[in-house]
């Protein structure tokens, strides 16, 4: 029977949860890296026992950890992230030029076919890659040196590159997103990039329809249909049917279209999930009710999923990297909260149960479906 | 023999449970001690000082002989008692975070 492994990054370390395909009983391993922020950990699609973790603190900086045994043991690998060439400046919060400064790795995206190749999205925004299992990291500088880069500015969480999506049908195509510069796409394996923000509208920037400057929170794609992208923007849930060239709003009947994560059902490319948050200045669910919203129509029409989720006095948040799905026949959906719970649904969102609770604030959730 | 005391997180990272003992050739300075430390424990590279600038990370402090040496020049000699191993060189995570 298949198994599921859930990788949880938190403010104070990492946890690994495993279950059989029933997803009823969970073994929790951890705390790994106690006291360190684990922004993200993720397994290689080519070798599920190869895991990578982004570990850091304000005191001792950035580390990258690698596991070759599914998280039972870890070893630190290379942590030298140096921008390639002249770093230049972006805009600071006060509108003045500010030199690019490496702060942390937000997201690690192992390559689809090679466990030694991993992409790293970092703050200040740039894309790095290793091809030797994390020992050395090299920037793909074409993104950071894009002609618009001097106008990029940080969001409240820093100027982070937080989303990396590889197109399985087009190996040289990668989508990334930066808060708050927007979404970009390369069609030549990272040499050149183009902004893909047409159709986005952000009232928080001087020109609401500018080519760059949008605070994209998350993008999701179903691998069987890589030209279709779903986006949770700072405000607005969006959809593109042309690989990001243009976007249309699909917020529909959501109680709020502010939020962070968005994900796609493993077997139904038009079934998508978001977690509405009241507003950008009130990072908690509307009415104190934790509700996942599901659309089975690729947007516009949304239904609240509440069974098993707290429907009163709930004021936590769900961060952008903290939702994932498994690929079992009955698709499992998982998300972690800043309140320290990881909720799981083994029935595509119809019902939920906390599979672990009272963890530190959850920063990221990834899921591996294992044979 | 130079004695170096690491903060708990870095001891765990380096898989050491007590102070570290290092042989340092030539003048005993912050730089030569940290060079020797990182040569013996490569996983510490980048955690105490920046990979490129080699400057001390902002929330790391260096103490010895009840003195704060954090802002001393990296090539300034450390106290004789550190150089002889009578006193340890302390790498400390700064008090921060409220």
Interface residues (C-beta under 8 A of the other chain):
Chain A: X35 X36 X57 X58 X59 X60 X61 X62 X63 X76 X79 X80 X82
Chain B: X7 X9 X10 X13 X43 X45 X46 X47 X48 X51 X52 X57 X59 X60 X93 X94 X96 X97
